[in-house]
Amino acid sequence: MRILRAIHRGLDCTIFAFIRLILIGLITGYRMTLSPIIGPTCRFHPSCSAYGLESIKTHGAAKGTALITWRLLRCNPWNLGGLDPVPDRGHWHPSINPDGTPRVKSATITPYI
């Protein structure tokens, strides 16, 4: 049974690695073909394609795709853009705000009873 589980895990890793390579290839293809024609239009730094490559390399295919999708949904005329780095591994939000200030968690206040 252990052998079957190991084979299954190995196949899962291989499939996810293959999907990851496909996604990286698609983004790289966009950067080499369409991006030079369209020109720099991204409101964020790093650009959406650079963000996509880094998020897939950092977080893998599934979470990287979710982060890219959320980034593309925010890239619109009603958003000012700004600095938006890829979050560190294990996090969903970057450690800095779009204006460059550090993101801090709000302090919780414990009421006295």
C-alpha positions as CSV (number, residue, x, y, z in Angstrom):
1,M,0.0,0.0,0.0
2,R,2.9,2.4,0.8
3,I,4.3,1.8,-2.7
4,L,1.0,2.7,-4.3
5,R,0.8,5.9,-2.2
6,A,4.3,6.9,-3.2
7,I,3.6,6.3,-6.8
8,H,0.4,8.3,-6.5
9,R,2.2,11.2,-4.8
10,G,4.9,11.0,-7.5
11,L,2.3,11.2,-10.3
12,D,0.6,14.2,-8.6
13,C,4.0,16.0,-8.4
14,T,4.7,15.2,-12.0
15,I,1.3,16.4,-13.2
16,F,1.5,19.6,-11.1
17,A,5.1,20.2,-12.4
18,F,3.8,19.7,-16.0
19,I,0.9,22.2,-15.4
20,R,3.4,24.7,-13.9
21,L,5.7,24.4,-16.9
22,I,2.7,25.0,-19.3
23,L,1.6,28.1,-17.3
24,I,5.2,29.5,-17.3
25,G,5.4,28.8,-21.1
26,L,2.1,30.6,-21.8
27,I,3.2,33.7,-19.8
28,T,6.7,33.7,-21.4
29,G,5.1,33.3,-24.8
30,Y,2.8,36.3,-24.1
31,R,5.8,38.3,-22.9
32,M,7.8,37.5,-26.1
33,T,5.0,38.0,-28.7
34,L,2.0,40.1,-27.6
35,S,3.6,42.3,-24.9
36,P,6.0,44.1,-27.3
37,I,3.1,44.9,-29.6
38,I,0.8,46.1,-26.9
39,G,3.4,48.0,-24.9
40,P,3.6,48.7,-21.2
41,T,0.1,49.1,-19.9
42,C,0.1,47.5,-16.5
43,R,-0.8,49.7,-13.5
44,F,1.2,47.7,-11.1
45,H,4.9,47.0,-10.3
46,P,6.0,44.3,-11.1
47,S,4.0,44.0,-14.3
48,C,1.2,41.5,-14.4
49,S,3.2,39.0,-16.5
50,A,6.2,39.3,-14.2
51,Y,3.9,38.9,-11.2
52,G,2.4,35.8,-12.8
53,L,5.8,34.1,-13.4
54,E,7.0,34.8,-9.9
55,S,3.7,33.7,-8.3
56,I,3.7,30.4,-10.1
57,K,7.4,29.8,-9.3
58,T,6.9,30.8,-5.6
59,H,3.5,29.2,-4.9
60,G,3.0,26.6,-7.5
61,A,0.3,26.2,-10.2
62,A,-2.9,26.3,-8.2
63,K,-2.2,29.1,-5.7
64,G,-0.2,31.0,-8.3
65,T,-3.1,30.9,-10.7
66,A,-5.4,32.2,-8.0
67,L,-3.1,35.1,-7.2
68,I,-2.7,35.9,-10.9
69,T,-6.5,35.9,-11.4
70,W,-7.0,38.2,-8.4
71,R,-4.3,40.5,-9.8
72,L,-5.8,40.6,-13.3
73,L,-9.3,41.4,-11.8
74,R,-7.7,44.4,-10.0
75,C,-5.9,45.7,-13.1
76,N,-8.6,48.0,-14.3
77,P,-9.1,51.8,-14.9
78,W,-10.7,52.2,-11.4
79,N,-7.6,51.0,-9.6
80,L,-4.7,53.3,-9.1
81,G,-2.2,50.4,-9.2
82,G,1.2,50.8,-7.4
83,L,3.6,48.4,-5.8
84,D,2.1,44.9,-5.6
85,P,4.8,42.2,-5.0
86,V,4.1,38.5,-4.9
87,P,3.3,37.4,-1.3
88,D,5.9,35.3,0.5
89,R,5.3,31.6,0.5
90,G,2.6,30.6,2.9
91,H,0.8,34.0,2.7
92,W,-2.0,35.4,0.5
93,H,-1.1,39.1,1.0
94,P,2.2,40.9,0.4
95,S,4.0,42.3,3.4
96,I,3.8,45.9,2.0
97,N,0.9,48.2,1.0
98,P,0.6,49.6,-2.6
99,D,2.1,52.9,-1.4
100,G,5.2,51.1,-0.1
101,T,4.5,51.3,3.6
102,P,4.8,48.0,5.6
103,R,1.6,46.1,6.2
104,V,0.9,45.7,9.9
105,K,-1.8,43.6,11.5
106,S,-4.1,45.6,13.7
107,A,-3.6,45.1,17.4
108,T,-6.4,43.3,19.2
109,I,-7.6,44.9,22.4
110,T,-8.6,42.6,25.2
111,P,-11.3,44.2,27.3
112,Y,-11.0,44.1,31.1
113,I,-13.8,42.2,32.7
